[in-house]
Amino acid sequence: QVQLVESGGGLVQAGGSLRLSCAASGRTFSNYAVGWFRQAPGKEREFVAAISGSGASTQYTTSVRGRFTISRDKAKSTVYLQMNSLKPEDTADYYCAASQRSYLGGNYYYPGEYAYWGQGTRVTISS
């Protein structure tokens, strides 16, 4: 079993930065691909970024590419999402999720590909 806990959310002005953390328990977490998703009020949950178990492969949704960076520290069993140049439209609850696969398959953007989910952390960007 894997348990995920997100942290790092908060309120920042547009143009600012935040770093989200996803801390995991469970010895197999370091082998799992991990994704970040977000859900804004009244909207469906959407894919943000993903990283393979090795950390060698990453994927981003178009709207955050070049502004967000996903990374992982295996020793700390933690995955990070560095978010720069934040925009009001980035406001959402952010969730990390772990797949039971080590690689990013063709459906890495699909929430159903992920078996474990955290409770989320809220990010609010003011204009």
N, C-alpha and C positions, 0 to 999 in steps of 0.2 A: 504494500500500500504506500502511496505517496501523498503527502500533505503539503500544500503550497500556501504560503503567506506573502501577500503583496504589501509593499510599503513605499513611501516616498511621494505619495500624491499631495496635493495642496492647491493653494490659490496663488497664481502668478500673473503678472501682466503679459500682454502680448509681446512677443519678441524675447521673452525670458526662457529659462531652461529648468528642467526637472530631471532627476534620475529616479526611475522606478526600480525597485528590487523585488525579486521573487525568490524567497528562501524556501528550500525544500527539505523535507525529511524523507528518509528512505534511501537505502544504499544503492539502489539501481537508478536513481534519478540522473546521475551523471551520464548515463548512457542514452537518456531519452531526449528526443527532440522536444523543444519547448516553443510555444507560441504566445504572443501577446494579442489580446483582442480588446475591443472597447465597445461600450454601448452608451450612446447619448440618450437623453430623455425622449421617449416616444419613438425611438428608432431601434432597428434590429442590431444585434451584436455583429460587429464587423472585424475582420482580420486586420492586424496592424503589422506584425513582424513575426518571424520565426527563425529558429536557429537549430541546426542539427546537433546530435549528441556530441560529436567531436568539436563542434564550433566552427568547422571549416566551411559550412554552407549556411547562407542566410537568405531570407526573402523579405521583401517589404511591399506594402501596398503603395500604389503610385503616389498618393497624397502625402506620404511621410518620407518618401525616399529622398535622401540628401539632408534630411533634418533629424531623423531618428536613427539611432544605432543600437542594435541588439548585440549583447555579448554574454559570455558566461565564465564563471570562475568555478571550475570543478572542485577545487580544494574547499571552497566555501559552500558548495551545493547551491549556488545562487546564479540567477540569470538577471541581467540588467537591461533596462531600456532607457538609454540616454536620449532625452528629447530636447532639441534646441529649436530656436526660432519659432516658438509656440504661437499658435493662432487661436482665436476664439473658437473656431470650429473643431479644435482638438479637445474641447471640453467633453468629458465623458467619464464613466466608470471604466477603469482599466483592469483587465483580468489576465493572469497568466494561466497557462494550461500545459500539461505535459502529455505527450503521446507515449505510447508503449513501443514506439519504433525509434530507432536511433537516427534514421535518415529522414529527410523531408520528401515525402512522397508527392504524387501529383495533386493530392487534395490537401496540401498543407494549410490552405486558407479556409478550410471547412471546419467549423467547430466540432462536428461529429468525429473528426479524426483524433480528438484529444480525449483521453480517459480521465484525467484528473484536473480539477479546477480550484483556483483560489477563490477567496471571497470578494476580491476586488479592492481597488483604491481609487478614490475620487480625485480627478484632475479638473480644475476650473481655471480657465484662462479669461482674464478680463481685458476688454478692449480699451 
